[in-house]
Amino acid sequence: MNDIYQTIPIGKVEIGMYIKLDLSWFSHSFPTSSFKITNQKELNQLLGMNLEAVRYCPSKSDISPDQESVEASEVSETSSEPDSSSAPEEVSEVHDSIADAKRARLEKLKQQRDEIARCREKFINATNVVKGIDKNIRRSPAETMKEADKLVASVAETLLSENDTIMHLMQPSPGSEDVYYHTLNVSVLSMMIATNLDLSDELVMQCGVAGLFHDLGKLDIPPAILRKAGQLSKAEQSYLDLHPEYGRKIADKIGMPAHVIEVIANHHEYLDGSGYPNKLKGDAITLLTRIVSIANTYDNYCNHIDPGQSMTPHEALSLMYTRYREKLDANILAILIKNLGVYPPGTLVRLSSEPIGLVINVNIGQPLRPCVLIYDEEIPKEDAIIIDLAKEGSNLSISASIRPGQLSREITDYLNPRSRINYYFDNRAKGKNDPQANATN
C-alpha cells in the first residue's frame, strides 16, 4: 500500500491508467474509488463527472502521461475541461448514464441488505430449532425427529430449487452456545455437498438429518471437557473419543433410522484406517458418513473451541486438500472446495482495485465471484458497501486473501471478521414477502 499517487489534469487521463477518486462512493458510479480505466466507456464516465483532476498511480498503470503534463499540486484551469470533441448532447448522455448507474447500484445495495436480513431471520429460527432438538431428543424423540425433518426440509427446498442459491456468512447471536452452530453448519454443508453430488432428494434429506445428530454422543460428555480451550489431557481426550459410541447407543435406544446411526457411529473414521473408534477403511465407510465427515472436519478447523487456533476458511480448505486427501474422499472434498470457492464466506481479501473486504456470501455456481463487504473509512460501517463480483466486469476481482492479524485495528473493527464462521442458504429469486422466506423453520 506504499504506492505513490500524482495529481494530473482530467484531460490527461487515458485508458490504462490506475486512478483514485477523492470522492464519496455515493458520488460516482464506479464499483470502487480506486481502479484502472480499461475501456472508453469508463473514460467517458470519468470525463462526464466534470472533475478538474484525479490522482494517478504510475506503478499500477499501463501507461503514463507526458511528464510535463503532470502537476504535483496545481492544475491549470485550461486543463480542467473535458474532451472538447464531445458534443453537449454526448456530455448530457454521460451524466444521465452516471446517474442511472448510481441509482442501480444503490437499489442493488438495498436488495443485498434485504437478502442478508431475510437469511439471518431464517438462520436464527434454525438455531433455535437445533437447540430444542438437543434438549428434547431423549424426552420426546418422535416429536424431536419431526422438528429435525422440518428444519432439513426447509434447507433442502432452498438447495434443490431452480433459483440462484446464495451461501451467506451468518453472525452468531451474543452469548449463544457454539455447539448448536456447529451442528447446523455440518448439516447445511453436508446437504450442499449431497446436492452437488446429484444425490436423490431423499438422500439429501438423510444427509441433513444425519448432520444434525452426528455429535449426539456429546450429550454424555462432561461440559468441562467439551468447552476446554486448552490441550486436553490423555484421559480427557480418551473420554471425548467415546462420543461416537455414546451417540450410537442413544440413537439405538430411541429408534433412529439406520443411516443416521451409522453416521453418528463412524463420522470420525478415515479412509486410510487412521480414524476412530473402529479404524474402518475404504468402502466400509458409507457415502453419507464420508460427506458428514468432511463437513465436520472443515467446520472444526474453522471454529476451533479455542478461537486463537481457528483457521481461516481458505486455510482450512488448503490444509484438507494438501494433507488429508488420503483420509477423506477426494471427490467429496473437491465438491466442497468447488462450492465454497477459493475464497469462502468469512475470508478477508484484497481486491484487484486495492480495497480490502470481507467475503459475506458465495454465489453457488460462480464461487470465484463472491459478494464482498468493502472497507471504506469515509463510509460508516453500518452503511458499508457490498460489491457483488458476479455482477462486475472481469477487471475487478480478488487478488489475495488476508489473515486477520495482517490488518490494522481500524479495518478489523470495521469489517468485524467473525470469531465463528457460520453459513446459511437463501434464494436470490425469493422476495421478502415470499411466505417461505419468513416461515419458521
C-alpha positions as a printed NumPy array, in Angstrom:
array([[  0.   ,   0.   ,   0.   ],
       [  3.044,   2.313,  -0.449],
       [  2.129,   3.295,  -3.998],
       [  2.807,   6.931,  -4.815],
       [ -0.021,   8.926,  -6.406],
       [  0.383,  12.035,  -8.543],
       [ -2.278,  14.586,  -9.37 ],
       [ -2.957,  15.003, -13.078],
       [ -5.458,  17.1  , -15.063],
       [ -8.585,  15.239, -16.023],
       [ -7.884,  15.909, -19.708],
       [ -4.652,  13.881, -19.496],
       [ -6.303,  10.704, -18.198],
       [ -6.161,   7.78 , -20.628],
       [ -7.226,   4.161, -20.841],
       [ -4.739,   2.01 , -18.907],
       [ -4.21 ,   4.481, -16.062],
       [ -4.89 ,   3.472, -12.447],
       [ -6.626,   6.357, -10.692],
       [ -8.079,   7.253,  -7.309],
       [-11.171,   9.416,  -6.885],
       [-11.198,  11.572,  -3.767],
       [-14.978,  11.33 ,  -3.622],
       [-17.563,   9.507,  -1.565],
       [-18.688,   6.189,  -3.09 ],
       [-22.177,   7.705,  -3.36 ],
       [-20.813,  10.479,  -5.609],
       [-19.791,   8.322,  -8.566],
       [-20.923,   5.216, -10.451],
       [-17.788,   3.08 , -10.265],
       [-17.643,  -0.064,  -8.047],
       [-14.744,   1.345,  -6.012],
       [-12.973,   4.69 ,  -5.747],
       [ -9.629,   3.236,  -6.932],
       [ -9.47 ,   1.421, -10.266],
       [ -7.75 ,   1.049, -13.61 ],
       [ -9.558,   2.554, -16.603],
       [ -9.948,  -0.335, -19.051],
       [-12.23 ,   0.978, -21.794],
       [-13.639,   4.074, -23.484],
       [-16.967,   3.828, -21.659],
       [-15.258,   4.135, -18.285],
       [-13.174,   7.047, -19.558],
       [-16.301,   8.824, -20.843],
       [-17.985,   8.338, -17.472],
       [-14.978,   9.84 , -15.742],
       [-14.846,  12.837, -18.095],
       [-18.577,  13.358, -17.652],
       [-18.124,  13.95 , -13.917],
       [-16.631,  17.423, -14.605],
       [-13.674,  16.92 , -12.289],
       [-10.653,  19.169, -12.604],
       [ -8.118,  16.497, -11.686],
       [ -7.677,  12.996, -10.319],
       [ -4.887,  11.148,  -8.572],
       [ -2.946,   8.702, -10.702],
       [ -0.664,   5.802,  -9.627],
       [  2.205,   5.221, -12.096],
       [  3.227,   1.862, -10.595],
       [ -0.224,   0.366, -11.204],
       [ -0.808,   1.898, -14.614],
       [ -0.114,   0.516, -18.081],
       [  0.8  ,   3.926, -19.485],
       [  1.913,   7.317, -18.187],
       [  1.155,  10.868, -19.363],
       [  3.809,  13.164, -20.732],
       [  5.96 ,  14.235, -17.797],
       [  5.399,  17.924, -18.433],
       [  1.641,  17.375, -18.105],
       [  1.847,  16.073, -14.545],
       [  1.438,  18.637, -11.802],
       [  2.261,  17.684,  -8.215],
       [ -0.186,  20.024,  -6.548],
       [ -1.612,  22.57 ,  -9.001],
       [ -3.651,  22.093, -12.14 ],
       [ -4.169,  24.86 , -14.649],
       [ -7.716,  25.993, -15.302],
       [ -7.416,  25.209, -19.001],
       [ -6.715,  21.554, -18.223],
       [ -9.976,  21.102, -16.321],
       [-12.159,  20.968, -19.404],
       [-13.416,  17.572, -20.582],
       [-12.668,  16.408, -24.105],
       [-13.681,  19.339, -26.299],
       [-14.631,  16.996, -29.107],
       [-17.631,  15.791, -27.093],
       [-20.888,  17.438, -28.182],
       [-23.194,  18.872, -25.447],
       [-25.735,  16.122, -26.006],
       [-22.984,  13.5  , -25.602],
       [-21.95 ,  15.025, -22.266],
       [-25.597,  15.031, -21.178],
       [-25.893,  11.354, -22.07 ],
       [-22.81 ,  10.607, -19.965],
       [-24.332,  12.438, -16.987],
       [-27.595,  10.514, -17.394],
       [-25.653,   7.263, -17.605],
       [-23.753,   8.038, -14.4  ],
       [-26.971,   8.898, -12.556],
       [-28.699,   5.74 , -13.788],
       [-25.725,   3.571, -12.827],
       [-25.582,   5.045,  -9.33 ],
       [-29.319,   4.574,  -8.789],
       [-28.959,   0.953,  -9.93 ],
       [-26.063,   0.369,  -7.522],
       [-27.959,   1.868,  -4.596],
       [-31.013,  -0.253,  -5.376],
       [-28.801,  -3.33 ,  -5.604],
       [-27.245,  -2.475,  -2.248],
       [-30.715,  -2.257,  -0.677],
       [-31.641,  -5.642,  -2.169],
       [-28.439,  -7.183,  -0.793],
       [-29.155,  -5.874,   2.701],
       [-32.71 ,  -7.206,   2.465],
       [-31.336, -10.626,   1.439],
       [-28.977, -10.682,   4.418],
       [-31.727,  -9.659,   6.868],
       [-34.106, -12.298,   5.495],
       [-31.498, -15.039,   5.654],
       [-30.47 , -14.007,   9.174],
       [-34.067, -14.404,  10.365],
       [-34.179, -17.913,   8.898],
       [-30.797, -18.725,  10.482],
       [-31.89 , -17.598,  13.961],
       [-35.048, -19.69 ,  13.653],
       [-32.944, -22.685,  12.606],
       [-30.521, -22.379,  15.528],
       [-33.475, -22.22 ,  17.924],
       [-34.81 , -25.449,  16.423],
       [-31.381, -27.121,  16.802],
       [-31.231, -26.039,  20.437],
       [-34.627, -27.613,  21.042],
       [-33.565, -30.815,  19.285],
       [-30.592, -31.288,  21.61 ],
       [-32.633, -30.581,  24.725],
       [-35.65 , -32.742,  23.83 ],
       [-34.271, -35.744,  21.938],
       [-34.359, -38.073,  24.934],
       [-37.58 , -36.775,  26.472],
       [-39.71 , -36.765,  23.311],
       [-37.738, -38.414,  20.468],
       [-40.586, -38.809,  17.977],
       [-41.597, -35.153,  18.142],
       [-37.962, -34.037,  18.059],
       [-37.26 , -36.082,  14.919],
       [-40.243, -34.407,  13.252],
       [-38.797, -30.988,  14.093],
       [-35.44 , -32.057,  12.649],
       [-37.131, -33.266,   9.458],
       [-38.963, -29.935,   9.085],
       [-35.755, -27.958,   9.5  ],
       [-33.873, -30.107,   6.996],
       [-36.777, -29.889,   4.531],
       [-36.664, -26.076,   4.612],
       [-32.934, -26.073,   3.774],
       [-33.406, -28.755,   1.108],
       [-36.148, -26.698,  -0.536],
       [-33.669, -23.867,  -0.984],
       [-30.82 , -26.041,  -2.234],
       [-32.954, -28.106,  -4.606],
       [-34.838, -25.192,  -6.155],
       [-34.039, -23.844,  -9.61 ],
       [-33.401, -20.346,  -8.284],
       [-29.927, -18.927,  -7.741],
       [-28.693, -20.195,  -4.374],
       [-26.564, -17.994,  -2.127],
       [-24.48 , -19.118,   0.829],
       [-24.448, -16.306,   3.388],
       [-21.994, -15.666,   6.19 ],
       [-24.019, -15.51 ,   9.408],
       [-23.226, -13.563,  12.585],
       [-23.824, -15.546,  15.813],
       [-26.085, -14.02 ,  18.446],
       [-24.233, -12.69 ,  21.519],
       [-23.954, -15.248,  24.315],
       [-25.195, -18.177,  22.233],
       [-23.773, -21.685,  22.578],
       [-21.295, -22.736,  19.894],
       [-22.38 , -26.383,  19.844],
       [-25.655, -25.521,  18.134],
       [-23.903, -23.538,  15.4  ],
       [-21.502, -26.418,  14.741],
       [-24.376, -28.862,  14.394],
       [-26.233, -26.582,  11.987],
       [-23.086, -25.849,   9.954],
       [-22.349, -29.542,   9.477],
       [-25.936, -30.22 ,   8.456],
       [-26.208, -27.453,   5.849],
       [-22.716, -28.09 ,   4.432],
       [-23.489, -31.809,   4.161],
       [-26.701, -31.045,   2.29 ],
       [-24.882, -28.699,  -0.073],
       [-22.357, -31.423,  -0.868],
       [-25.084, -34.049,  -1.351],
       [-26.999, -31.736,  -3.688],
       [-23.924, -31.156,  -5.831],
       [-23.194, -34.88 ,  -5.956],
       [-26.613, -35.148,  -7.649],
       [-27.91 , -37.449,  -4.939],
       [-31.661, -38.029,  -4.726],
       [-33.827, -35.638,  -2.735],
       [-34.274, -38.392,  -0.148],
       [-30.513, -38.806,   0.299],
       [-30.042, -35.032,   0.573],
       [-32.585, -35.051,   3.401],
       [-30.894, -38.027,   5.041],
       [-27.569, -36.185,   4.931],
       [-29.116, -33.166,   6.611],
       [-30.685, -35.158,   9.426],
       [-27.503, -37.18 ,   9.968],
       [-25.545, -33.914,  10.138],
       [-27.879, -32.561,  12.822],
       [-27.34 , -35.64 ,  15.004],
       [-23.71 , -36.554,  14.204],
       [-22.48 , -35.34 ,  17.625],
       [-25.397, -36.767,  19.588],
       [-22.993, -38.658,  21.868],
       [-21.563, -35.402,  23.201],
       [-24.689, -35.153,  25.349],
       [-22.944, -37.69 ,  27.603],
       [-19.562, -35.909,  27.65 ],
       [-18.955, -33.533,  30.606],
       [-19.306, -29.874,  29.531],
       [-15.934, -29.093,  31.13 ],
       [-14.269, -31.316,  28.529],
       [-16.342, -30.026,  25.598],
       [-15.621, -26.393,  26.44 ],
       [-11.974, -26.696,  27.443],
       [ -9.969, -24.351,  25.249],
       [ -6.551, -25.686,  26.138],
       [ -4.925, -29.038,  25.433],
       [ -6.971, -31.991,  26.694],
       [ -5.248, -34.456,  28.952],
       [ -4.854, -38.014,  27.691],
       [ -7.75 , -39.126,  29.892],
       [ -9.96 , -36.255,  28.714],
       [ -9.18 , -36.993,  25.064],
       [ -9.992, -40.671,  25.565],
       [-13.302, -39.678,  27.124],
       [-14.113, -37.332,  24.239],
       [-13.255, -40.039,  21.691],
       [-16.073, -42.155,  23.142],
       [-18.776, -39.79 ,  21.854],
       [-19.433, -41.725,  18.595],
       [-20.154, -44.88 ,  20.636],
       [-22.243, -42.954,  23.167],
       [-24.19 , -41.434,  20.293],
       [-24.806, -44.819,  18.689],
       [-26.258, -46.156,  21.947],
       [-28.578, -43.161,  22.357],
       [-29.714, -43.399,  18.729],
       [-30.322, -47.144,  19.021],
       [-32.375, -46.67 ,  22.176],
       [-34.717, -44.069,  20.691],
       [-35.037, -45.871,  17.359],
       [-33.309, -43.506,  14.917],
       [-33.028, -44.571,  11.251],
       [-30.12 , -46.898,  10.44 ],
       [-28.376, -44.392,   8.118],
       [-28.351, -41.759,  10.886],
       [-26.97 , -44.243,  13.418],
       [-24.203, -45.23 ,  11.002],
       [-23.114, -41.593,  10.583],
       [-23.224, -40.969,  14.336],
       [-21.041, -44.024,  14.98 ],
       [-18.483, -43.505,  12.192],
       [-18.123, -39.787,  11.369],
       [-14.56 , -39.807,  12.775],
       [-13.403, -42.75 ,  10.655],
       [-10.892, -42.087,   7.849],
       [-10.482, -43.915,   4.553],
       [ -6.899, -44.939,   5.392],
       [ -7.953, -46.602,   8.661],
       [ -6.437, -43.957,  10.931],
       [ -9.759, -42.795,  12.39 ],
       [-11.763, -43.933,  15.398],
       [-13.441, -45.773,  17.082],
       [-13.145, -48.824,  14.801],
       [-10.389, -47.85 ,  12.322],
       [-12.639, -48.604,   9.354],
       [-11.169, -48.365,   5.847],
       [-12.379, -47.51 ,   2.376],
       [-15.755, -48.899,   1.362],
       [-16.566, -49.852,   4.964],
       [-17.417, -46.163,   5.393],
       [-20.723, -45.23 ,   3.75 ],
       [-21.198, -42.301,   1.356],
       [-23.331, -40.332,   3.816],
       [-20.709, -40.782,   6.523],
       [-17.962, -39.588,   4.184],
       [-19.982, -36.476,   3.376],
       [-20.722, -35.597,   7.002],
       [-17.109, -36.373,   7.982],
       [-15.761, -33.799,   5.517],
       [-18.27 , -31.132,   6.598],
       [-17.429, -31.859,  10.242],
       [-13.663, -31.681,   9.661],
       [-13.928, -28.373,   7.819],
       [-16.114, -26.747,  10.466],
       [-13.879, -27.972,  13.299],
       [-10.875, -26.316,  11.655],
       [-12.72 , -23.022,  11.098],
       [-14.401, -22.988,  14.503],
       [-11.931, -24.404,  16.997],
       [-13.001, -24.358,  20.645],
       [-10.034, -22.014,  21.145],
       [-10.638, -19.09 ,  18.727],
       [ -6.903, -18.443,  18.593],
       [ -6.408, -21.803,  16.895],
       [ -9.202, -21.368,  14.363],
       [ -8.127, -21.305,  10.721],
       [ -9.473, -19.01 ,   8.071],
       [-11.815, -20.826,   5.65 ],
       [ -9.136, -20.541,   2.967],
       [ -6.522, -22.125,   5.246],
       [ -8.879, -24.928,   6.306],
       [ -9.638, -25.945,   2.728],
       [ -5.962, -25.754,   1.773],
       [ -4.955, -27.98 ,   4.687],
       [ -7.663, -30.537,   3.949],
       [ -6.645, -30.642,   0.294],
       [ -2.901, -30.962,   0.856],
       [ -2.731, -33.187,   3.953],
       [ -5.947, -35.165,   4.15 ],
       [ -6.544, -36.43 ,   0.635],
       [ -5.685, -39.978,   1.739],
       [ -8.014, -39.765,   4.713],
       [-11.019, -38.054,   3.132],
       [-12.991, -38.837,  -0.014],
       [-11.241, -36.776,  -2.717],
       [-14.332, -36.404,  -4.878],
       [-16.447, -35.113,  -1.993],
       [-13.668, -32.769,  -0.884],
       [-13.461, -31.386,  -4.425],
       [-17.198, -30.686,  -4.327],
       [-16.832, -28.783,  -1.058],
       [-13.958, -26.691,  -2.432],
       [-15.795, -26.022,  -5.701],
       [-18.908, -24.755,  -3.946],
       [-17.264, -22.753,  -1.188],
       [-14.864, -21.272,  -3.694],
       [-11.251, -20.33 ,  -3.285],
       [-12.469, -17.532,  -1.008],
       [-15.273, -18.958,   1.205],
       [-17.567, -16.711,   3.262],
       [-15.599, -15.255,   6.154],
       [-12.389, -14.787,   4.148],
       [-10.66 , -11.4  ,   4.298],
       [ -9.499, -10.354,   0.829],
       [ -7.855,  -7.592,  -1.151],
       [ -9.483,  -6.637,  -4.444],
       [ -7.536,  -6.009,  -7.627],
       [ -8.543,  -2.35 ,  -7.347],
       [ -6.868,  -2.171,  -3.911],
       [ -9.694,  -2.078,  -1.3  ],
       [ -9.848,  -4.655,   1.49 ],
       [-13.059,  -6.51 ,   2.24 ],
       [-14.771,  -9.491,   3.838],
       [-16.431, -12.193,   1.723],
       [-20.004, -12.327,   3.018],
       [-21.602, -14.751,   0.589],
       [-20.83 , -17.07 ,  -2.292],
       [-22.84 , -17.255,  -5.473],
       [-23.251, -21.023,  -5.84 ],
       [-22.236, -21.709,  -9.437],
       [-19.809, -18.735,  -9.508],
       [-17.579, -19.456,  -6.499],
       [-14.74 , -17.211,  -7.692],
       [-17.058, -14.199,  -7.84 ],
       [-18.459, -13.764,  -4.302],
       [-20.027, -10.731,  -2.644],
       [-17.542,  -8.657,  -0.642],
       [-18.185,  -6.142,   2.153],
       [-15.767,  -3.274,   1.462],
       [-13.752,  -1.268,   3.986],
       [-14.048,   2.462,   3.313],
       [-13.009,   4.852,   6.064],
       [-15.308,   7.537,   4.656],
       [-18.464,   5.405,   4.911],
       [-19.951,   4.369,   8.294],
       [-19.652,   0.606,   8.752],
       [-23.418,   0.214,   9.139],
       [-23.685,   1.584,   5.581],
       [-20.682,  -0.341,   4.233],
       [-20.648,  -1.018,   0.509],
       [-21.224,  -4.563,  -0.756],
       [-19.788,  -5.449,  -4.168],
       [-21.158,  -8.491,  -5.991],
       [-18.212,  -9.579,  -8.138],
       [-20.534, -11.783, -10.196],
       [-22.132,  -8.573, -11.481],
       [-18.904,  -6.683, -12.149],
       [-16.597,  -6.793, -15.125],
       [-13.557,  -9.044, -15.336],
       [-11.249,  -6.12 , -14.45 ],
       [-12.46 ,  -6.278, -10.827],
       [-11.524,  -9.423,  -8.922],
       [ -9.94 , -10.757,  -5.731],
       [ -6.158, -10.54 ,  -5.801],
       [ -5.277, -12.135,  -2.436],
       [ -6.619, -13.49 ,   0.839],
       [ -5.501, -11.864,   4.096],
       [ -5.135, -13.125,   7.654],
       [ -6.92 , -11.002,  10.288],
       [ -3.602, -10.346,  12.054],
       [ -2.306,  -8.501,   8.981],
       [ -4.944,  -5.786,   9.283],
       [ -4.99 ,  -2.653,  11.386],
       [ -7.381,  -2.495,  14.345],
       [ -9.4  ,   0.12 ,  12.45 ],
       [-10.043,  -2.204,   9.491],
       [-10.67 ,  -5.222,  11.728],
       [-13.254,  -3.321,  13.785],
       [-14.935,  -2.098,  10.62 ],
       [-15.203,  -5.437,   8.821],
       [-15.732,  -7.391,  12.057],
       [-14.323, -10.73 ,  10.843],
       [-16.251, -13.425,  12.69 ],
       [-14.736, -15.354,  15.563],
       [-17.018, -18.111,  14.289],
       [-17.8  , -18.912,  10.666],
       [-21.459, -19.818,  10.204],
       [-23.403, -20.381,   6.993],
       [-26.973, -20.449,   5.799],
       [-28.613, -20.605,   2.389],
       [-31.103, -18.371,   0.644],
       [-32.569, -17.985,  -2.834],
       [-31.965, -14.684,  -4.565],
       [-35.181, -15.022,  -6.541],
       [-37.375, -15.051,  -3.426],
       [-38.818, -11.733,  -2.344],
       [-39.197, -10.535,   1.204],
       [-42.945, -11.175,   1.016],
       [-42.495, -14.8  ,  -0.002],
       [-44.115, -16.887,   2.756],
       [-41.229, -19.37 ,   2.609],
       [-38.758, -16.602,   3.339],
       [-40.405, -15.784,   6.653],
       [-41.63 , -19.213,   7.662],
       [-40.457, -20.658,  10.95 ],
       [-38.032, -23.46 ,  10.252]])
